[in-house]
Amino acid sequence: MTQNATQKIALITGASRGLGAAMAEALSATHHIVAVARTTGALEELDDRIQAKGGQATLAPMDITNMDAMAQLCRSIHDRWGGVDLWVHPAVHAAPLTPASFLDAKDWDKSVACNVIATGKLIPFIAPLLGEDGRAVFFDDPCAGDKFFGAYGATKAAQMALARSWQAETAKTGPKVHVLTPQPMPTATRGRFFPGEDRSALADIHSEAARLLKEL
C-alpha cells in the first residue's frame, strides 16, 4: 500500500448504528475509519465519539446499493491511501417478519438489493483494495431460515454463500475472509424482529464488538 505504514485503514459499510458503529469505535484505536451509511446525522455522532476517543474517521454518507457512489468511494480510497487493511460489512436490510406467502414486493426488492446484489458488487470493488494481506469480515445470523424470516433470511443466507465462497477461494492467496456469528444484541434490527423482548439479557454491543475483533 502507498499509505503510511503506521496508519491502518478500516472500511465499514453500515457504520452508523448497532454493531457497525460499535466496531468502528473499537477499531478507531488502531485504524483510520472510513464509515459508510445512509444517515448523515448518525455518522456525525459516530465521528464525535471516535474523536472523543482520540481517533479519526472519514465519513461517507451514501447508500451501498448506489454502485456509482461506491465505485467512486473505492477509487477515492485507492487514490488517498492505496488500499484498506480491513473491510467490515454489517450493512443489511431487515425486512419486517411475515409469512412467505405475504411477502411485500418492495421489502423483497430492498432485501435483495442490499443484502445480495450490493454485496456481490462490492466484493469485486473492494478486493483489490484489500490485496493479499487485508481482511474482510461478514456476519452470519442463525435466524436465517426460521419461520417468518423469509425476505431477510433468504437474502442473508445468499450473502453468507457469497462470503463463504470468497473465503474458500482466497484461503491460500488472501485476502483473509472471516464469517463471524455475533451473539444476540439489543440493536434496532433485533428490536423490530423481537418487540417486547427482555433486552437486558442480550449481549452488550460494545463488548460483543471487542469479542468479535479478538476472533480476527
Backbone as a ProteinNet text record, in pm:
[ID]
protein_1_A
[PRIMARY]
MTQNATQKIALITGASRGLGAAMAEALSATHHIVAVARTTGALEELDDRIQAKGGQATLAPMDITNMDAMAQLCRSIHDRWGGVDLWVHPAVHAAPLTPASFLDAKDWDKSVACNVIATGKLIPFIAPLLGEDGRAVFFDDPCAGDKFFGAYGATKAAQMALARSWQAETAKTGPKVHVLTPQPMPTATRGRFFPGEDRSALADIHSEAARLLKEL
[TERTIARY]
82.3	0	86.5	29.1	104.4	85.7	-6.8	-32.3	83.2	84.1	181.9	173.4	286.6	287.5	226.2	225.2	170.5	20.6	-36.9	-178.6	-255.7	-333.3	-418.3	-554.6	-615.7	-744.6	-849.4	-962	-1074.6	-1196.2	-1248.1	-1370.4	-1487	-1586.4	-1702.3	-1827.6	-1891.1	-2014.6	-2132.7	-2207.7	-2314.1	-2264.9	-2205.5	-2132.3	-2210.7	-2331.7	-2396.3	-2453.8	-2497.3	-2564.5	-2527.1	-2571.7	-2560.1	-2418	-2402.3	-2271.4	-2170.8	-2215.5	-2123.2	-2060.9	-2142.4	-2091.3	-1998.8	-2036.1	-1952.5	-1818.1	-1819.6	-1694.2	-1607.8	-1671.4	-1597.3	-1529.2	-1602.1	-1544.3	-1428.6	-1447.5	-1342.8	-1217.8	-1237.4	-1124.4	-1054.5	-1122.4	-1064.7	-939	-914.8	-792.2	-669.6	-689.7	-576.3	-588.6	-706.6	-731.5	-794.7	-767.5	-847.6	-973.6	-1088.5	-1215.5	-1276.2	-1311.8	-1393.1	-1533.1	-1622.7	-1755.4	-1860	-1927.2	-2028.2	-2165.4	-2261.8	-2400.7	-2487.2	-2617.3	-2707.7	-2739.1	-2733.8	-2781	-2667.9	-2668.9	-2560.5	-2550.4	-2664.1	-2662.5	-2599.9	-2634.1	-2578.3	-2428.4	-2384.8	-2241.2	-2167.1	-2227.8	-2164	-2153.8	-2255.5	-2249.9	-2139.9	-2125.9	-2017.9	-1882.7	-1870.2	-1744.6	-1710.4	-1810.4	-1787.1	-1733.4	-1790.7	-1745.4	-1604.1	-1575.3	-1441.2	-1338	-1370.3	-1278	-1256.9	-1362.4	-1350.7	-1255.2	-1242.9	-1150.5	-1010.1	-992.6	-862.9	-840.8	-946.4	-934.9	-977.8	-971.3	-1009.1	-1096.7	-1186.9	-1276.5	-1299.6	-1324.4	-1372.4	-1515.2	-1608.7	-1749.6	-1790.7	-1863.3	-1911.1	-2060.9	-2142.6	-2287.4	-2344.9	-2363.5	-2415	-2480.2	-2563.5	-2633.6	-2545	-2521.1	-2433.1	-2492.6	-2621.3	-2680.3	-2657.9	-2602.7	-2569.3	-2429.2	-2420.1	-2291.2	-2200.6	-2257.2	-2173.1	-2103.1	-2179	-2120.3	-2015.5	-2044	-1949.8	-1823.8	-1839.4	-1722.5	-1633.6	-1697.4	-1621.1	-1551.2	-1618.8	-1556.9	-1434.2	-1447.2	-1333.5	-1216.9	-1247.7	-1141.4	-1074.5	-1155	-1100.3	-1012	-1053.5	-972.3	-839.1	-843.4	-719.4	-627.2	-684.9	-603.2	-543.6	-616.6	-570.8	-477.4	-514.5	-440.2	-374.4	-415.2	-360.2	-437.3	-519.5	-595.1	-651.7	-706.2	-757.2	-700.9	-686.8	-639.9	-754	-872.7	-985.8	-1114.9	-1202.1	-1337	-1434.8	-1519.3	-1621.7	-1757.7	-1840.3	-1964.5	-2086.8	-2132.2	-2254.8	-2382	-2371.2	-2489.1	-2588.3	-2715.5	-2818.1	-2953.6	-3042	-3180.9	-3261.5	-3322.8	-3401.4	-3549.2	-3604.8	-3746.6	-3832.5	-3952	-4040.9	-4071.1	-4091.2	-4126	-4265.1	-4276.7	-4405.4	-4401.4	-4515.5	-4517	-4470.6	-4406.9	-4355.4	-4465.7	-4586	-4696.4	-4748.8	-4696.2	-4739.6	-4622.4	-4515.8	-4400.4	-4440.3	-4394.3	-4417.8	-4314.2	-4358.6	-4268.3	-4157.9	-4192.9	-4091.3	-3987.3	-4032.2	-3937.1	-3848.5	-3905.7	-3826.7	-3720.1	-3759.7	-3663.9	-3552.3	-3588.2	-3486.5	-3392	-3445.5	-3363	-3264.4	-3311.7	-3223.9	-3118.5	-3161.3	-3068.8	-2956.9	-2991.6	-2892.2	-2811.3	-2879.9	-2812.7	-2741.1	-2789.5	-2731	-2658.8	-2732	-2673.1	-2558.2	-2580	-2474.2	-2350.9	-2371	-2256.4	-2181.5	-2256.1	-2193.4	-2116	-2157.7	-2086.6	-1973.4	-1989.3	-1885.4	-1761.4	-1778.6	-1661.7	-1560.4	-1600.8	-1503.2	-1447	-1524.5	-1474.6	-1365.3	-1389.4	-1305.3	-1190	-1203.8	-1096.3	-961.5	-954.6	-824.5	-768.4	-856	-809.6	-749.1	-799.3	-750.3	-618.6	-601.6	-480.6	-471.8	-350.5	-330.8	-333.3	-302.9	-284	-402.5	-502.1	-615.5	-711.9	-812	-913.2	-1052.4	-1145.8	-1285.9	-1367.8	-1467.9	-1547	-1695.6	-1761.8	-1906.1	-1968.2	-2099.9	-2166.7	-2284.6	-2278.7	-2386.1	-2497.3	-2614.6	-2728.5	-2804.6	-2806.7	-2876.5	-3026	-3083.5	-3227.2	-3263.3	-3167.6	-3195.5	-3252.1	-3368	-3433	-3545.1	-3555.2	-3664.6	-3795.4	-3906.4	-4036.5	-4052	-4115.7	-4144.5	-4022.9	-3904.7	-3784.6	-3756.4	-3855.7	-3835.6	-3747.4	-3785.9	-3709.4	-3571.5	-3566.1	-3436.8	-3354.5	-3415.9	-3342.1	-3287	-3368.4	-3324.1	-3209.1	-3220	-3115.5	-2990.8	-3008.3	-2892.7	-2817.8	-2891.2	-2827.7	-2750.9	-2807.5	-2737.7	-2610.2	-2617.8	-2499.5	-2390.3	-2430.1	-2333.3	-2272.3	-2351.7	-2298.8	-2190.1	-2213	-2110.9	-1984.7	-2002.5	-1888	-1808.4	-1877.6	-1806.7	-1739.2	-1798.8	-1731.6	-1601.4	-1608.9	-1489.2	-1386.2	-1433.6	-1344.8	-1267.4	-1337.2	-1271.5	-1175.6	-1214.6	-1132.7	-1001.7	-1001.5	-884.4	-807.9	-840.9	-778.6	-626.5	-572.9	-427.8	-365.4	-447.2	-392.6	-417.8	-519.8	-561.1	-649.1	-724.5	-732.3	-799.6	-779.6	-840.9	-985.3	-1077.9	-1220.1	-1272.8	-1336.7	-1392.2	-1544	-1608.6	-1753.4	-1776.3	-1823.2	-1839.6	-1988	-2018.4	-2156.4	-2171.4	-2227.5	-2246.5	-2351.3	-2337	-2441.3	-2558.3	-2679.4	-2792.9	-2764.7	-2788.3	-2759.3	-2882.9	-2893.8	-3010.8	-3003.1	-2995	-2989.2	-3129.6	-3138	-3267.7	-3324.2	-3236.6	-3282	-3347.3	-3280.8	-3339	-3468.5	-3472.9	-3594.1	-3714.1	-3691	-3800.3	-3842.5	-3745.8	-3778.4	-3844.9	-3799.4	-3846.8	-3896	-4004.3	-4056.3	-4101.8	-4072	-4113.2	-4016.4	-3906.4	-3808.1	-3737.5	-3697.2	-3618.1	-3477.1	-3448.8	-3321.3	-3206.7	-3238.6	-3132.8	-3054.9	-3115.1	-3048.5	-2957.3	-2957.7	-2880.4	-2738.4	-2647.9	-2506.7	-2488.2	-2402.8	-2368.5	-2299.7	-2343.3	-2292.7	-2142.3	-2093.8	-1950.9	-1865.8	-1916.4	-1844.7	-1841.3	-1951.4	-1958	-1863.5	-1856	-1762.6	-1618.7	-1585.3	-1449.7	-1424.4	-1525.6	-1508.7	-1486.8	-1565.2	-1555.7	-1419.4	-1371.5	-1242.2	-1130.6	-1144.7	-1042.3	-1036	-1148.6	-1151.2	-1069.3	-1036.7	-956.6	-808.8
-119.5	0	125.5	233.2	357.5	440.9	398.3	475.6	464.9	554.1	548.2	413	349.1	213	205.7	318.9	318.4	345.8	380	414.2	303.9	230.1	127.1	186.7	133.7	183.9	74.8	108.7	14.9	75.5	6.7	46.3	-28.7	45.6	-17.4	24.8	-69.7	-43.3	-81.3	21.4	2	43.6	163.7	204.2	294.6	334.7	442.2	397.4	272	225.7	80.5	33.7	-107.1	-158.5	-281.8	-346	-271.6	-217	-143	-24.5	52	166.9	121.7	13.7	-37	-87.1	-152.1	-197.7	-78.6	24.7	145	208.1	220.3	279.4	195.3	63.3	-24.2	-19.4	-15.2	-15.5	119.8	225.1	358.5	378	290.2	298.8	263	182.8	134.1	163.1	210.3	231.7	369.3	425.7	536.4	473.9	521.9	460.8	532.1	456.9	508	453.3	539.8	497.5	527.2	422.5	434.2	402.2	488.2	464.3	570.6	547.9	643.7	764.4	748.1	850.8	942.8	1063.9	1158.8	1194.1	1220.2	1257.3	1150.7	1024.9	915.8	901	924.7	920.2	1031.9	1149.7	1261.6	1233.6	1169.1	1131.5	1028.2	934.4	835.8	905.9	1001.2	1075.2	1147.5	1205	1272.7	1174.6	1055.4	955.7	907.8	889.5	846.3	953.8	1079.3	1187.7	1199.1	1175	1182.1	1074.9	965	858.4	881.6	991.4	1020.7	962.7	910	850.3	945.4	896.9	976.7	894.9	962.8	895.3	982.2	917.6	982.2	934.8	1026.9	992.1	986.4	881.9	863.3	836.3	942.8	924.7	884.7	757.1	707.2	571.5	535	407.1	303.8	189.5	89.1	28.1	49.7	-1.3	93.2	211.4	307.2	273.3	195.4	143.3	251.1	355.7	465.3	533.9	558.6	622.8	533.2	404.4	312.4	296.6	294.9	286	408.9	526.7	649.8	649.4	598.4	589.5	499.9	384.5	292.2	354.4	427	495.8	602	674.9	777.7	717.1	602.5	533.1	491.9	439.1	398.4	517.7	627.8	744.8	806.2	800.8	865.8	777	648.7	560.9	440.7	412.1	296.3	168.3	162.8	41.7	46.8	-65	-76.9	-203.4	-201.7	-319	-409.8	-350.5	-425.9	-372.6	-464.1	-428.5	-501.2	-426.5	-483.2	-451.6	-554.8	-537.7	-584.8	-503.1	-538.3	-484.3	-408	-346.7	-454	-430.1	-527.1	-457.2	-500.7	-454.8	-562.3	-523.9	-618.4	-595.2	-672.1	-658.7	-707.1	-650.1	-696	-845	-908.5	-1050.3	-1069.3	-1171.7	-1200.6	-1341.2	-1407.2	-1537.2	-1522	-1625.5	-1619.6	-1590.4	-1635.6	-1614.7	-1472	-1389	-1250	-1152.7	-1197.8	-1111.1	-984	-870.9	-743.3	-725.4	-690.7	-683	-580.1	-464	-360.8	-405.5	-469.9	-519	-628.4	-713.2	-817.7	-756.7	-658.7	-594.2	-524.4	-455.8	-389.2	-490.6	-602.9	-707	-763.5	-794.1	-847.4	-744.5	-618.9	-513.6	-490.1	-482.7	-451.7	-573.9	-682.7	-797.8	-886.9	-888.7	-979.6	-901.6	-820.1	-753.8	-662.7	-579.9	-488.5	-565.5	-670.8	-749.8	-810.7	-864.4	-925.4	-826.8	-700.7	-598.8	-535.5	-527.7	-465.8	-553.5	-683.6	-771.5	-746	-742.6	-710.5	-569	-474.9	-338.2	-333.3	-402.1	-386.4	-485.4	-600	-699.9	-642.1	-561.8	-504.9	-410.3	-343.4	-254.4	-334.2	-453.5	-537.8	-605.8	-636.3	-706	-844.9	-894.6	-1028.9	-1030.7	-916.7	-914.4	-859.1	-805.2	-746.5	-851.4	-802.9	-891.1	-833.8	-923.8	-887.2	-962.4	-895.5	-954	-944.6	-1060.2	-1069.3	-1130.8	-1113	-1156.1	-1247.5	-1368.6	-1465.2	-1439.1	-1495.8	-1479.7	-1611.4	-1676.2	-1805.5	-1796.4	-1676	-1662.1	-1692.1	-1682.7	-1710.3	-1851	-1861	-1990.3	-2016.2	-1934.5	-1951.1	-1902.4	-1946.2	-1904.3	-1753.2	-1696	-1552.9	-1467.8	-1528.9	-1453.9	-1460.6	-1492.3	-1519.2	-1422.7	-1294.7	-1198.8	-1176.4	-1150.9	-1130.5	-1259	-1368.6	-1494.5	-1544.3	-1537.9	-1588.4	-1504.7	-1371.5	-1285.8	-1285.6	-1301.6	-1312.9	-1442.5	-1551.1	-1678.8	-1666.9	-1594.4	-1573.6	-1492.8	-1390.1	-1310.3	-1398	-1487	-1575.9	-1674.8	-1717.2	-1806.1	-1735.6	-1608.6	-1529.5	-1517.6	-1484.1	-1465.2	-1594.3	-1704.5	-1831.9	-1880.7	-1852	-1885.9	-1807.1	-1677.2	-1592.8	-1639.3	-1678.1	-1728.2	-1851.1	-1944.6	-2066	-2037.2	-1945.4	-1913.2	-1843.4	-1771.5	-1691.2	-1749.4	-1871.4	-1930.3	-1933.3	-1956.2	-1966.3	-1838.6	-1753.1	-1636.2	-1505.1	-1501	-1375.9	-1298.4	-1200.4	-1156.6	-1259.8	-1246.8	-1337	-1295.6	-1388.5	-1359.3	-1430.1	-1353.2	-1407.1	-1401.9	-1506.9	-1508.2	-1531.3	-1428.7	-1433.8	-1438	-1493.4	-1502.6	-1427	-1307.9	-1229.6	-1293.3	-1268.4	-1304.1	-1207.8	-1246.2	-1153.5	-1025.6	-911.5	-781.2	-691.4	-590.9	-502.2	-395.4	-438.5	-345.9	-309.4	-205.1	-164.9	-274.9	-342.8	-451.7	-562	-603.6	-709.7	-661.9	-533.1	-479.1	-489.7	-474	-489.3	-634.9	-725.6	-867.7	-922.8	-874	-929.3	-817.3	-749.8	-642.6	-698.5	-625.1	-670	-766.1	-801.2	-892.3	-826.8	-906.4	-857.4	-829.2	-702.7	-666.4	-669.5	-674.1	-679.2	-810	-912.2	-1042	-1053.4	-951.8	-956	-904.9	-943.7	-905.5	-756.2	-693	-553.3	-538	-438.9	-423.1	-399.4	-314.3	-281.8	-399.4	-473.1	-592.9	-698.4	-708.6	-806.1	-767	-636.9	-591.7	-627	-605.3	-637.7	-788	-868.1	-1013.6	-1060.2	-1005	-1044.5	-1004.9	-887.6	-843.6	-935.2	-993.2	-1086.7	-1211.1	-1246	-1362.8	-1340.4	-1215.2	-1186.1	-1205.9
0	0	0	-48.5	-51.9	74.3	162.8	282.4	380.8	480.9	587.8	656.2	676.8	730.5	869.6	942.4	1077.7	1079.1	966.3	959.3	889.1	965.7	908.5	876.3	770.3	724	738	801.2	812.4	743.6	645	574.9	637.9	684.5	747.9	673.7	608	533.8	623.4	664.5	762.3	899.2	907.4	1027.7	1120.9	1085.5	1161.1	1293.8	1302.2	1423.6	1453.3	1569.3	1604	1603.7	1555.5	1556.8	1470.6	1357.6	1271.6	1342.2	1414.9	1489.5	1601.8	1670.2	1778.9	1726.7	1611.5	1551.1	1510.8	1456.7	1417.9	1538	1648.5	1769.3	1821.8	1824.4	1875.7	1788	1657	1564.3	1555.6	1598.1	1583.6	1667.2	1762.8	1842.7	1760.6	1655.7	1576.8	1427.4	1382.4	1240.5	1216.7	1099.2	1049.2	990.6	1033.6	995.8	875.2	773.2	662.9	685.6	731.1	776.2	670.1	623.9	518.4	576.3	552.6	591.1	525.8	526.1	462.2	550.7	682.4	774.9	815.8	762.7	789	936.9	1001.7	1141.7	1230.1	1205.2	1284.8	1259.8	1136.3	1107.3	1181	1185.7	1255.3	1405	1461.8	1602.8	1626.2	1532.6	1541.5	1536.2	1446.3	1433.4	1563.7	1629	1756.9	1860.7	1864.8	1963.5	1932	1803.2	1764.1	1798.3	1768.8	1801	1951.8	2029.5	2175.3	2227.8	2153.2	2191.3	2135.7	2062.4	2004.6	1866.5	1805	1672.4	1562.5	1439.1	1323.4	1230	1162.5	1068.4	946.7	834.9	713.2	692.7	683.2	671.2	524.7	489.3	352.3	357.4	363.7	370.9	235.7	216.2	89	109.1	12.9	13.4	-55.6	9.4	-52	-177.5	-202.3	-326.4	-443.5	-415.7	-521.6	-570.6	-675.6	-719.6	-777.2	-836.8	-885.7	-769.3	-661.5	-543.5	-478.7	-469.1	-405.7	-489.9	-621.4	-708.6	-691.6	-682.2	-662.5	-527.6	-424.9	-292.6	-296.1	-359.6	-366.7	-443	-549.2	-623.7	-536.6	-458.9	-370.7	-262.6	-209.1	-108.9	-169.1	-291.1	-357.7	-379.6	-426.4	-455.6	-329.8	-219.9	-96	-13.7	0.3	90.6	21.4	-100.2	-169.9	-148.4	-44.4	-15.7	124.5	169.3	306	368.4	498.9	571.9	613.3	632	685.8	627.6	584.8	542.9	633.2	702.4	789.6	728.5	707.7	631.7	710.4	807.8	879.6	815.2	707.2	644.9	602.5	634.9	598.6	598.1	508.7	513.4	583.9	694.6	773.8	746.9	655.8	622.4	739.6	755.5	863.1	850.6	964.8	964.6	905.4	822	759	700.8	691.2	622.7	478	426.5	289.3	188.7	217.9	123.5	125.8	218.8	226.5	208.3	144.7	124.4	50.8	103.9	37.2	-73.3	-190.9	-306.3	-285.4	-227.3	-205.9	-103.8	4.1	104.5	46.1	-37	-101.2	-191.1	-272.1	-362.1	-284.9	-175.1	-93.3	-30.5	14.7	76.6	-23.8	-143.1	-247.4	-286.8	-302.8	-347	-246.7	-118.3	-15.7	25.2	54.3	114.8	14.7	-109	-208.5	-319.7	-393	-509.5	-468.3	-365.8	-323.4	-277.2	-200.3	-153.6	-270.9	-366.6	-482.9	-568.1	-568.6	-645.5	-565.8	-434.3	-352.4	-339.7	-337	-324	-436.2	-564.4	-669.5	-660.4	-606.2	-587.6	-480.9	-369.4	-251.1	-247	-311.3	-310	-353.9	-461.4	-498.7	-393.6	-317	-210.8	-95.2	-72.4	36.2	0.8	-128	-169.8	-108.5	-92	-36.8	115.5	178.4	323.8	401.3	331.3	400.7	453.2	527.5	585.5	558.4	532.4	515.5	619.4	674.9	783.1	749.5	753.7	734	859.2	874.1	995.9	963.9	1015.2	995.3	1096.1	1068.8	1158.8	1165.4	1280.5	1292.9	1265.9	1265.6	1239.7	1094.9	1005	863.9	849.1	788	770.2	869.2	975.3	1070	1008.1	1064.8	1011.4	1024.8	924.6	912.5	875.2	866.4	831.1	681.4	600.6	459.1	383.3	373.8	293.9	353	483	548.3	546.5	585.4	596.5	464.6	359.3	229	174.1	187.4	131.9	219.4	350.6	438.7	409.7	384.6	350.3	218.5	122.1	-4.8	16.7	102.3	133.8	195.3	286.3	350.1	250	152.5	49.1	-31.6	-64.2	-134	-49	77.9	166.9	182.5	199.2	221	93.1	-20.7	-147.1	-158.7	-131.6	-137.2	-34.2	81.5	187.4	140.5	77	28.9	-86.4	-172.5	-289.7	-253.8	-142.3	-105.5	12.1	50.9	169.4	159.1	38.7	20.9	-35	-94.2	-162.9	-90.4	-3.2	55.9	-41	6.1	144.9	234.9	363.9	460.1	481.4	461	475.5	600.1	687.1	811.4	806.7	853.5	873.6	1022.6	1092	1236.7	1272.9	1389.8	1436.3	1567	1561.6	1684.5	1775.9	1905.4	2000	1983.3	2023.1	2014.8	2094	2030.1	2090.1	2080.8	2165.8	2164.7	2056.4	1931.7	1819.3	1772.9	1691.5	1636.8	1547.5	1474.9	1387.6	1469.8	1577.8	1660.2	1725.5	1760.7	1819.7	1726.8	1596.8	1500.1	1488	1502	1490	1616.3	1731.8	1859.2	1951.5	1916.2	2002.1	2136.6	2241.9	2373.9	2439.5	2370.5	2426.6	2546	2644	2756.8	2707.3	2678.8	2619.3	2720.1	2848.2	2948.9	2943.3	2884.7	2875.6	2752.9	2666.4	2543.1	2566.7	2476.2	2489.2	2464.8	2543.2	2521	2385.4	2308.9	2172.6	2170.4	2258.7	2257.8	2306.1	2404.3	2448.7	2339.3	2266.5	2157.6	2044.2	2013.1	1910.2	1949.3	2075.5	2121.8	2112.9	2148	2140.2	1996.7	1905.7	1765.9	1707	1743.9	1692.3	1739	1858.6	1906.9	1819	1754	1666.5	1539.5	1510.4	1392.2	1418.8
[MASK]
++++++++++++++++++++++++++++++++++++++++++++++++++++++++++++++++++++++++++++++++++++++++++++++++++++++++++++++++++++++++++++++++++++++++++++++++++++++++++++++++++++++++++++++++++++++++++++++++++++++++++++++++++++++++

